[in-house]
Amino acid sequence: MPADPSLLTPLDDDASLEAGTQFAELIAGYLAQTHAGEGRVGTTHAPAELAAQFAGPLPAEGKPLAAVLERLRREILPNVTRLTHPMYMGHQVSAPLPAAIWTEALISALNNSTAVQEMAPAVTILEHQVVRAFAALAGWSAEAGGTLTSGGTEATFTALLAARAEAMPEAWEAGVGADPPVVVYGEQSHYAVTRAIGALGLGLRNGIAVPTRDFRMDTDQLRAILDRLHGEGRRVMAVVATAGSTPTGSFDDLAVIGRLCAERGLWLHVDGAHGASALFSAVHRHRLAGLELATSLAWDPHKMMLLPLSAGMVLVKTERQLDQAFAQRAPYLFHGRGAERVWDQGVRSFQCSRRADALKLWVALERYGTRAIGALYDRLCATTQALHAQVLAHPSFAAVHAPASNILCFRYVGRPGRASPAPEEEARLDRVNFELRQRYNRSGEGWITTTVLGGRRVLRCTLMNPRTTAAHLERLLTGLAATGVAVERQGAA
Ligand SMILES: Cc1ncc(COP(=O)(O)O)c(C=O)c1O
């Protein structure tokens, strides 16, 4: 059938080196500008303004590529959050490793879906190799298995689904019934845990939160809770510990928790979405001591390995435990071969069409090596230690905790001498801290986050960019202190 040339010509033109170079120039220009710390970190525009800017019907006719690139340059780039800017210290999303950025285009060009090995012959094998190597870093044997995920949320969901299959093999067919087992987790866990408890049909009432002490799971309380549940005859499906908690980057004591679970024969899932990358660091690896006792692990290379979104991973101590999680039949896709091991990752994954994210992970490891990845982890933690030292020395701020990784929470307190303010004053400072963070981010000077710890509003910084230096930290505290004074003066709080 002869094709209308106007249909295929733009496709051929855009596949050219010349077209690709134009995209590459846009990206390299953005990276160079932000790496140098030029320009604002965030947008000046409110959501409604952006909605108005991009309103309008879908274009029935395409435009020349140059016009589209111009729109990207003029309308999109000024309105992004610039994670590669050294003053970005916000959520746990990385300033990504450049070789992995470029690999994203290759992943899309190949578009090999990694559900079945025959569709992604090489990348499926890379995924297996990386999974095995990461499991070995966790201290597990060659029996371990795993799969890449869209992130930590899917990884924890998958691990708890595998735990459910172990505890209740009948649940896939029959549902969980009226008396499902419980999941015990630390109160500072990421919402991925309660989301999984809800999604797995266990019911949030069957999730039990263990209080924290110094932002880590209180292991005495864990023991007491497990003893009580045992006494009541209640089944425990899993205990979930966190390695690198979302609010403060703290690590639960995996050795103690691991022993408590091993003594009782319980499935221990470790949410290491944030902190498992410490396994690459000679300095910080000890924070994961005891991980070898865990049954499953969530690990996000798109966090502290500085991969671009998405690159998550779930590991399970024995591959069989993951294989039984999704008891799926799909004769159009999966062709099991008796006792032979199945290479298709789709049988172990919530996803069907799956991006070949393993390729960018492999490229990042090939290009930079594990030593540099560990050193980058160390650098981010050292910068966070430096921020902590600056906070301690600054009269306008109160430190909330010492950092265990690259996350630090602290509180703006304004004038010195407010060591233990009255409750109304604390409540006012909550409002000041909240408003101060909003205004600071709107200023474009920097970009941070906020959370509530112990009932008090605090400022929260996550150092995800190895280009952030002590001078940037000084700029941050100077900017936050000045914004705090302005907020207080204007009585907005
Ligand atoms: C400890 C922890 N677990 C899980 C997640 C969720 O990971 P993702 O956003 O990749 O789904 C996060 C994200 O911030 C996290 O900090």
The ligand as an SDF file (V2000), in Angstrom:
LIG
                    3D

 16 16  0  0  0  0  0  0  0  0999 V2000
   11.3970    4.8650   52.4600 C   0  0  0  0  0  0  0  0  0  0  0  0
   10.6280    5.0240   51.1810 C   0  0  0  0  0  0  0  0  0  0  0  0
    9.9200    3.9950   50.7110 N   0  0  0  0  0  0  0  0  0  0  0  0
    9.2150    4.0740   49.5750 C   0  0  0  0  0  0  0  0  0  0  0  0
    9.1730    5.2450   48.8570 C   0  0  0  0  0  0  0  0  0  0  0  0
    8.3530    5.3120   47.5980 C   0  0  0  0  0  0  0  0  0  0  0  0
    9.1610    5.1620   46.5050 O   0  0  0  0  0  0  0  0  0  0  0  0
    8.6390    5.4990   45.0270 P   0  0  0  0  0  0  0  0  0  0  0  0
    8.3110    6.9620   45.0420 O   0  0  0  0  0  0  0  0  0  0  0  0
    9.8040    5.1630   44.1780 O   0  0  0  0  0  0  0  0  0  0  0  0
    7.4630    4.6550   44.7610 O   0  0  0  0  0  0  0  0  0  0  0  0
    9.8920    6.3430   49.3060 C   0  0  0  0  0  0  0  0  0  0  0  0
    9.8240    7.5930   48.5180 C   0  0  0  0  0  0  0  0  0  0  0  0
   10.0240    8.6540   48.9170 O   0  0  0  0  0  0  0  0  0  0  0  0
   10.6280    6.2400   50.4990 C   0  0  0  0  0  0  0  0  0  0  0  0
   11.3030    7.2700   50.9930 O   0  0  0  0  0  0  0  0  0  0  0  0
  1  2  1  0
  2  3  1  0
  2 15  2  0
  3  4  2  0
  4  5  1  0
  5  6  1  0
  5 12  2  0
  6  7  1  0
  7  8  1  0
  8  9  2  0
  8 10  1  0
  8 11  1  0
 12 13  1  0
 12 15  1  0
 13 14  2  0
 15 16  1  0
M  END
$$$$
